[in-house]
Each structure stands twice: as C-alpha cells, then as structure tokens.
Amino acid sequence: MGGLALMSSNTGSLSPGRGGGKAVISTEKSSPFLKNATGIMAAIHNLKQRLDFLEQEIKDDLKGKLDYEDQIGHLKKRKAELETRIKKNQQLMENFSHDIGPFESSYKGLVREIDSLYGEAKEKHASALKLLQRDFGYHEAFKRWDDDFSAVPFKPK
C-alpha cells in the first residue's frame, strides 16, 4: 500500500513519504488532480442521493400500486354484486306482469264490487235515518230534552 511521495516546491528534492521508490508528484501538479477528484466525488455523492431518492419513490409507487389494485378488486366485487342484482331485478320485472297480472285484474274487480256494496250501504243508511226521523222524531243536529233516544250522527261519504 504505497502512497505518493511529494516533491517540495522549494527544494526540488524528494520528501521522505510513504511512497518509498515510487514516482514523485509535485504539489502544483497534484492540485488540478485533487480538484477533479473532489468534483467527481461530489458528482458521485449527488448521483447516490438521487438514486436513493428514486429508489424510495419506486417503493412508494409500488405500495400505491398495491393500494390501487386492492381498490380495483373491491370495485370489481361491488360491480359483480350490482350486476347480479340488476339481473335479478330485470327477471322480476319480466315476470311481474305474468305473476302479478291476474291478481291485479282480480283486485280491480274487488274494488268495483266493494264500491257497489258501499253505495248500497249508504243508501240503506240514508233510508234508516229517514225512518228514525219519521217514526221516532230523531233529529241529527240536536237531542231533545225529553227524548231518551240517543245516537251519534254519522253520514258516510
């Protein structure tokens, strides 16, 4: 492991360095070399820092990619669930008129029948009120003091 022996600029003689019998370089000649070496070391240091930064960014990007893939997986699962639900609802919609149609027509018939029965009930109620008025002196608006008949007036609509 030999180093460089430096020649003194004043004397021009060999200085007793670690170099032993190797070539001797003067301080004037080594100064540009040292400047270049320092510049190269700074450039290597800067490149090393940029490389470390880029490697960290790559790690972060990979983690972000995994997060996005997880989200995509969840969204695909949700999409499949919704598509299944849509198919089921479309099937229900297609079968609705076939399955519910007969009930709907019978419902309309029942409504018509109830309407006619209710109409008859209103007529009979009105005739019953007339009977009460004619035979018992009933008056809808008030009760007489000497009358023991009691009822609550009601008129169906």
Secondary structure, DSSP 4 states (H G I P E B T S, - for coil): ---PEEEPTTT-SBP--TTTTS-EEEHHHHHHHHHHHHHHHHHHHHHHHHHHHHHHHHHHHHHHHHHHHHHHHHHHHHHHHHHHHHHHHHHHHHHHHHHHHHHHHHHHHHHHHHHHHHHHHHHHHHHHHHHHHHHH---SS---TT-----------
